[in-house]
Amino acid sequence: MKAMQYTGYGDPSKIREADVPIPKPAPDQLLVKVAASSVNPIDWKLRNGSLRFLVPVRFPSIPGMDLAGEVVEIGTKVTRYRPGDRVMASLTSRRFGTAAEFAVVDERLAAPVPKMMNDHEAAALPLAGQTALQALRDLGRVKEGDTVLIVGASGGVGHYAVQIAKVFGAKVFAVCSGVNAPWVRELGADEIIDYTQTSEFGSPASFDVIFDTVVSEPFGRYQGLLKPDGIYVSTLS
């Protein structure tokens, strides 16, 4: 099969096209024909070596953690999926490899692709969507009636966070540029804060939860905006 490989730590010049064997699924795995794969920040961090002491990479290595595609083979212990099923998945940082024609996926990491979602939409969802969900539901504990500030609301994680916060019944203040404001409002944001026009994101003690997806400024920048029992969550948390 065709795959992209990087041959060592460094810039994109280290990436090449290669012919490699199609992987075989373990008993609890699916073999998926990849229709689409997305690129996330962790992909370039793994490639450039900034995470080498936490997640060392053995080269040559196929990058990519997210995918959408069709199941073509299943392991002997797989019960939830059959060949022909459309699935999406986010692999782990220690077993990546979705930038290829085929990839193996642990059954527990796969989810069915909704019929109304195309392959590109599905491939972009897993890692960014899970990040937003975990930040708001598990760490932020967002509930109905909360007031939530989302910094970077038009980004890969932020635009999912806007929608998830609204599903939870929160009032959403979205920080983004004016160019992206109409789209973010369509996603459900109640108030738009254009960071190109103001550095004031709210009044003191006004937010139950602040989710910072950009992390370009220290926590002290937002501390005063939180209610006494408010929660700050960032993508570095």
Phi, psi and chi 1 to 4 in degrees:
 res  aa     phi    psi   chi1   chi2   chi3   chi4
   1 MET       -  159.0   69.6  174.3 -179.4      -
   2 LYS   -84.4  141.3  -64.1  -68.1 -174.7 -177.9
   3 ALA  -152.2  158.8      -      -      -      -
   4 MET   -97.1  137.2  -59.9  -54.6  -64.0      -
   5 GLN  -130.9  144.9  -72.3 -175.9  -31.4      -
   6 TYR  -107.3  142.3   46.5   93.4      -      -
   7 THR   -96.0   -7.6   58.1      -      -      -
   8 GLY   177.8  172.1      -      -      -      -
   9 TYR   -66.9  142.3  -67.1  121.7      -      -
  10 GLY   151.1 -158.2      -      -      -      -
  11 ASP   -85.3 -177.8   61.5   27.9      -      -
  12 PRO   -60.6  -14.2  -29.0   37.8      -      -
  13 SER   -64.8  -14.1   67.0      -      -      -
  14 LYS   -82.3   -6.3  -63.6  -70.5 -173.2  178.2
  15 ILE   -93.4  138.8  -60.9  176.9      -      -
  16 ARG  -143.2  161.7   68.3 -177.4 -175.6 -171.3
  17 GLU   -86.9  141.5 -176.5  178.7  -55.2      -
  18 ALA  -144.0  156.5      -      -      -      -
  19 ASP  -101.7  121.0  -72.6  -62.3      -      -
  20 VAL  -134.1  159.6  -62.4      -      -      -
  21 PRO   -65.7  148.4  -20.4   32.9      -      -
  22 ILE   -69.4  128.8  -63.7  175.5      -      -
  23 PRO   -69.2  154.7   25.5  -33.8      -      -
  24 LYS  -102.8  133.0  -66.4  -66.9  -66.7 -177.4
  25 PRO   -73.4  139.7   27.1  -34.3      -      -
  26 ALA   -72.9  172.0      -      -      -      -
  27 PRO   -53.9  -31.0  -30.6   37.8      -      -
  28 ASP  -105.1   23.9   59.5  -11.6      -      -
  29 GLN  -122.2  162.3  -69.9 -178.1  -33.1      -
  30 LEU  -111.7  144.0  -39.2  169.4      -      -
  31 LEU   -98.1  121.2  177.2   64.4      -      -
  32 VAL  -115.2  131.0  177.5      -      -      -
  33 LYS   -80.2  114.8 -178.3  174.9  175.8   57.4
  34 VAL   -76.0  123.4  178.7      -      -      -
  35 ALA   -95.3  -32.0      -      -      -      -
  36 ALA  -157.8  147.8      -      -      -      -
  37 SER  -139.7  142.0  175.5      -      -      -
  38 SER  -106.7  166.4   61.3      -      -      -
  39 VAL  -115.1  129.1  177.7      -      -      -
  40 ASN  -121.0  163.2  -65.2  -72.8      -      -
  41 PRO   -53.1  -35.1  -30.9   37.7      -      -
  42 ILE   -63.7  -25.7 -168.3  170.0      -      -
  43 ASP   -64.7  -46.5  -64.8  -51.1      -      -
  44 TRP   -76.3  -25.7   61.1 -100.3      -      -
  45 LYS   -68.7  -36.9  -69.2  177.3 -178.2  178.0
  46 LEU   -66.6  -39.6  -72.1  167.8      -      -
  47 ARG   -70.0  -41.2 -173.9 -161.4   69.8 -134.7
  48 ASN   -83.3   -5.5   70.0   11.5      -      -
  49 GLY    91.9    2.8      -      -      -      -
  50 SER   -68.2  -17.0   60.1      -      -      -
  51 LEU  -110.6   17.3  -61.9  178.0      -      -
  52 ARG   -62.8  -27.0   70.1  176.5   70.0 -171.8
  53 PHE   -82.0  -18.7  -63.6  110.5      -      -
  54 LEU   -96.7  -43.1  -65.7  174.1      -      -
  55 VAL  -132.3   81.5 -171.2      -      -      -
  56 PRO   -65.8  144.0   23.2  -33.1      -      -
  57 VAL  -112.1  135.2  177.3      -      -      -
  58 ARG   -97.6  126.5  -63.9 -179.4   62.2 -178.6
  59 PHE  -102.0  151.8  -60.2  104.5      -      -
  60 PRO   -71.0  151.1   27.7  -34.8      -      -
  61 SER  -137.7  137.2  177.7      -      -      -
  62 ILE   -87.4  122.3  -59.1  172.3      -      -
  63 PRO   -80.8  177.6   31.6  -35.4      -      -
  64 GLY   103.9  132.3      -      -      -      -
  65 MET  -117.6  -27.4  -68.3  178.9   63.5      -
  66 ASP  -102.8  146.4  -77.8   -0.8      -      -
  67 LEU  -154.8  162.1   64.3   75.7      -      -
  68 ALA  -137.9  142.5      -      -      -      -
  69 GLY   178.3 -165.3      -      -      -      -
  70 GLU  -112.7  133.6 -179.3 -179.8  -37.6      -
  71 VAL   -69.0  127.6  176.9      -      -      -
  72 VAL  -114.6  -17.1  -65.0      -      -      -
  73 GLU  -156.7  147.1 -174.0  179.0  -18.3      -
  74 ILE  -127.1  151.9   60.1  172.8      -      -
  75 GLY   -74.5  166.7      -      -      -      -
  76 THR   -66.9  -20.7   56.9      -      -      -
  77 LYS  -102.1    1.6  -65.5 -176.8  179.1  179.2
  78 VAL   -75.3  132.1  171.5      -      -      -
  79 THR  -122.0  -20.8   59.6      -      -      -
  80 ARG   -91.5  -17.3  -65.8  172.2   52.4 -151.5
  81 TYR  -131.2  156.4  -60.2  100.2      -      -
  82 ARG  -133.1  157.8  -67.1  -71.3 -178.7  -90.4
  83 PRO   -53.6  137.0  -30.1   37.8      -      -
  84 GLY   101.2  -18.1      -      -      -      -
  85 ASP   -70.4  141.0  -70.3  -14.4      -      -
  86 ARG   -90.0  129.4  -67.7  178.0   67.8 -137.8
  87 VAL  -134.6  159.9  -62.4      -      -      -
  88 MET  -129.2  156.3   55.2 -175.8  171.8      -
  89 ALA  -162.7  156.5      -      -      -      -
  90 SER  -121.8  118.6 -177.6      -      -      -
  91 LEU   -77.2  175.5  -50.2 -173.1      -      -
  92 THR   -88.0  163.8   69.9      -      -      -
  93 SER   -69.9   -8.6   59.5      -      -      -
  94 ARG  -106.3   -5.3  -62.1 -175.3 -177.0  -83.1
  95 ARG  -143.2   72.2 -174.3 -172.1  -70.4  171.7
  96 PHE   -95.6 -171.6   33.7   86.7      -      -
  97 GLY   132.3   38.0      -      -      -      -
  98 THR   -93.0   -5.8   62.9      -      -      -
  99 ALA   -84.3   61.8      -      -      -      -
 100 ALA  -155.8  168.9      -      -      -      -
 101 GLU   -71.0  -29.4  -68.6 -176.1  -76.3      -
 102 PHE  -136.6  151.3  -64.7   88.7      -      -
 103 ALA  -149.1  149.6      -      -      -      -
 104 VAL   -95.8  141.1  -70.4      -      -      -
 105 VAL  -132.3  130.2  177.6      -      -      -
 106 ASP   -61.5  136.4  -69.0   -4.3      -      -
 107 GLU   -55.0  -38.4 -179.4 -178.2   22.9      -
 108 ARG   -68.3  -16.9   64.5 -176.5  179.9   83.6
 109 LEU   -95.2   -6.6  -60.9  178.7      -      -
 110 ALA   -93.6  154.1      -      -      -      -
 111 ALA  -142.8  147.8      -      -      -      -
 112 PRO   -65.4  144.7  -17.7   30.8      -      -
 113 VAL   -85.1  123.4  175.4      -      -      -
 114 PRO   -57.8  145.5  -24.1   34.5      -      -
 115 LYS   -60.1  -31.2  -68.8 -178.2  179.4  179.7
 116 MET   -82.6    0.5   75.4  -70.9  -68.0      -
 117 MET  -107.6  130.9 -173.8  175.9  -71.9      -
 118 ASN   -83.8  174.2   64.8   41.8      -      -
 119 ASP   -63.4  -40.5  -67.6  -34.7      -      -
 120 HIS   -66.6  -40.6  -68.4   91.4      -      -
 121 GLU   -63.6  -41.8  -67.8  169.0  -25.8      -
 122 ALA   -67.5  -39.1      -      -      -      -
 123 ALA   -68.3  -26.0      -      -      -      -
 124 ALA   -83.8  -10.6      -      -      -      -
 125 LEU   -83.5  -44.9  172.9   61.1      -      -
 126 PRO   -55.2  -62.0  -28.6   37.7      -      -
 127 LEU   -69.0  -48.2 -175.8   57.9      -      -
 128 ALA   -65.5  -41.6      -      -      -      -
 129 GLY   -66.2  -42.3      -      -      -      -
 130 GLN   -64.7  -37.7  -71.9  179.8   86.5      -
 131 THR   -60.5  -45.7  -60.3      -      -      -
 132 ALA   -65.7  -42.7      -      -      -      -
 133 LEU   -63.7  -47.6  179.2   62.3      -      -
 134 GLN   -64.0  -38.8  -69.4  169.2   -4.8      -
 135 ALA   -63.1  -43.0      -      -      -      -
 136 LEU   -86.4  -43.4  -64.3  175.8      -      -
 137 ARG   -80.1  -48.8 -179.4 -166.6   62.4 -169.7
 138 ASP   -87.2  -42.4  -57.3  -21.6      -      -
 139 LEU   -93.1  -45.9  -61.0  177.3      -      -
 140 GLY   -80.1  -22.6      -      -      -      -
 141 ARG    52.0   46.0  -59.1 -167.4  -69.2  -84.9
 142 VAL   -64.6  137.1  174.1      -      -      -
 143 LYS  -135.3  170.5   61.1 -174.7 -178.1  -58.5
 144 GLU   -58.3  133.7 -174.3  171.7   -0.8      -
 145 GLY    92.7  -10.2      -      -      -      -
 146 ASP   -68.5  154.2  -80.8   -6.7      -      -
 147 THR  -107.1  121.1  -59.1      -      -      -
 148 VAL  -121.0  132.0  177.5      -      -      -
 149 LEU  -104.2  125.4  177.1   71.1      -      -
 150 ILE  -115.8  113.6  -62.2  173.2      -      -
 151 VAL   -92.7  123.4 -177.0      -      -      -
 152 GLY    87.3   43.6      -      -      -      -
 153 ALA   -71.9  -13.5      -      -      -      -
 154 SER  -101.9    4.0   61.5      -      -      -
 155 GLY   -82.1 -179.0      -      -      -      -
 156 GLY   -58.7  -44.5      -      -      -      -
 157 VAL   -84.3  -40.1  172.9      -      -      -
 158 GLY   -61.8  -38.9      -      -      -      -
 159 HIS   -70.8  -27.7   84.9  -74.4      -      -
 160 TYR   -71.8  -37.6  -72.4  122.7      -      -
 161 ALA   -62.1  -39.4      -      -      -      -
 162 VAL   -57.5  -48.0  170.2      -      -      -
 163 GLN   -68.0  -40.8  -61.6  169.7   78.1      -
 164 ILE   -66.0  -42.8  -68.6  169.3      -      -
 165 ALA   -60.8  -38.1      -      -      -      -
 166 LYS   -67.9  -37.6  -70.0  -55.0  -61.5 -180.0
 167 VAL   -60.8  -35.3  168.5      -      -      -
 168 PHE   -76.9   -5.6  -71.6  155.2      -      -
 169 GLY    89.0   19.9      -      -      -      -
 170 ALA   -88.1  159.5      -      -      -      -
 171 LYS   -93.0  124.4 -177.7  174.8 -176.9  179.5
 172 VAL  -108.8  123.8  174.8      -      -      -
 173 PHE  -102.8  118.9  -72.9   69.5      -      -
 174 ALA  -110.6  124.7      -      -      -      -
 175 VAL   -95.6  119.0  179.1      -      -      -
 176 CYS  -159.5  178.5   62.3      -      -      -
 177 SER   -79.9  160.2   68.4      -      -      -
 178 GLY   -61.8  -31.0      -      -      -      -
 179 VAL   -61.2  -38.8  172.0      -      -      -
 180 ASN   -90.7   -4.5  -68.8  -41.3      -      -
 181 ALA   -56.4  -46.5      -      -      -      -
 182 PRO   -58.8  -41.4  -25.4   36.3      -      -
 183 TRP   -66.8  -43.8  176.4   58.7      -      -
 184 VAL   -65.2  -34.9  173.7      -      -      -
 185 ARG   -66.2  -37.5 -165.2  176.4  -67.5  -80.8
 186 GLU   -62.0  -30.6  -74.0 -177.8   11.3      -
 187 LEU   -71.7  -15.0  -64.2  177.4      -      -
 188 GLY   125.8   -3.0      -      -      -      -
 189 ALA   -59.0  136.0      -      -      -      -
 190 ASP   -82.6  -37.1  -62.1  -74.9      -      -
 191 GLU  -135.5  139.6  -59.0  -71.9  -17.0      -
 192 ILE  -108.7  132.7  -59.3  -68.1      -      -
 193 ILE  -116.4  112.0  -59.1  170.4      -      -
 194 ASP   -85.1  106.2 -177.5   -8.5      -      -
 195 TYR   -68.6  -14.7   69.9   85.9      -      -
 196 THR   -79.7  -11.9   68.4      -      -      -
 197 GLN  -111.9  -21.6  -59.8  -62.7  -41.9      -
 198 THR  -149.3  149.5 -178.9      -      -      -
 199 SER  -104.5    2.0   59.7      -      -      -
 200 GLU   -94.2  115.2  -60.8  -63.5  -34.2      -
 201 PHE  -100.3    1.0  -67.4  170.4      -      -
 202 GLY   161.1  176.2      -      -      -      -
 203 SER   -91.7  162.2   55.9      -      -      -
 204 PRO   -56.6  142.6  -27.0   36.6      -      -
 205 ALA    52.7   47.9      -      -      -      -
 206 SER  -111.6   -8.7   54.4      -      -      -
 207 PHE  -121.6  137.2  -62.7  107.7      -      -
 208 ASP   -77.0  -37.0  -62.7  -74.8      -      -
 209 VAL  -139.7  134.7  177.6      -      -      -
 210 ILE  -118.2  123.2  -64.4  176.0      -      -
 211 PHE  -112.2  110.3 -178.8   26.8      -      -
 212 ASP  -100.6  106.2 -177.5    5.3      -      -
 213 THR   -92.7   -5.9   73.5      -      -      -
 214 VAL   -98.6  -43.8  179.4      -      -      -
 215 VAL    53.3   48.2 -157.2      -      -      -
 216 SER   -97.9   -7.1   61.2      -      -      -
 217 GLU  -134.0  155.6  -60.7 -176.3   75.4      -
 218 PRO   -70.7  163.7   25.8  -35.0      -      -
 219 PHE   -54.7  -33.7  167.1   64.1      -      -
 220 GLY   -57.7  -25.5      -      -      -      -
 221 ARG   -61.8  -30.3  164.9   74.2  171.1   81.3
 222 TYR  -111.1  -12.6  -58.1  103.1      -      -
 223 GLN   -54.8  -43.6 -172.8  172.7    9.0      -
 224 GLY   -69.9  -15.0      -      -      -      -
 225 LEU   -84.3  -12.8  -59.2  178.2      -      -
 226 LEU   -82.5  144.6  -72.6  167.6      -      -
 227 LYS   -65.9  163.5  -66.4  179.5 -179.6  179.6
 228 PRO   -52.2  -34.6  -28.9   36.6      -      -
 229 ASP  -107.9   21.0   57.6  -10.8      -      -
 230 GLY   -70.2  162.3      -      -      -      -
 231 ILE  -124.4  131.7  -62.3  174.0      -      -
 232 TYR  -106.9  129.6  170.8   85.3      -      -
 233 VAL  -129.5  138.2 -176.8      -      -      -
 234 SER  -130.1  167.6   81.1      -      -      -
 235 THR   -72.3   -4.8   48.2      -      -      -
 236 LEU  -100.0    0.5  -63.6 -178.2      -      -
 237 SER   -66.4      -  -61.7      -      -      -
